[in-house]
Amino acid sequence: SETHEGEKASMVLAKLYYDGEIVDRDIDEAIKWYERAVECGSWAAAKKLGDIYSTGDGVPVDEQKAQEWYDIEEMLEPEC
């Protein structure tokens, strides 16, 4: 489906910016694409955002924001 393709494309772009392999590492751009993937239903992107804010990876540590993303992850993660 279109949503699934959008989720995959957003995750690929997010990872490229996060890892800084083909493009310069840009955590703000990575976050933007992870957020887009969450909008498309990606629980994995929500977990990654939680991890970014929990550890302060390129952003200030923000436990509240991290928990909000982990809560979204729980809502989106499949049961099986």
Salt bridges, closest charged atoms under 4 A:
GLU5 OE2 - LYS8 NZ 3.56
ASP19 OD2 - LYS15 NZ 2.49
GLU29 OE2 - LYS32 NZ 2.94
GLU39 OE1 - ARG36 NH1 3.70
ASP51 OD2 - LYS47 NZ 2.94
ASP57 OD1 - ARG25 NH2 3.08
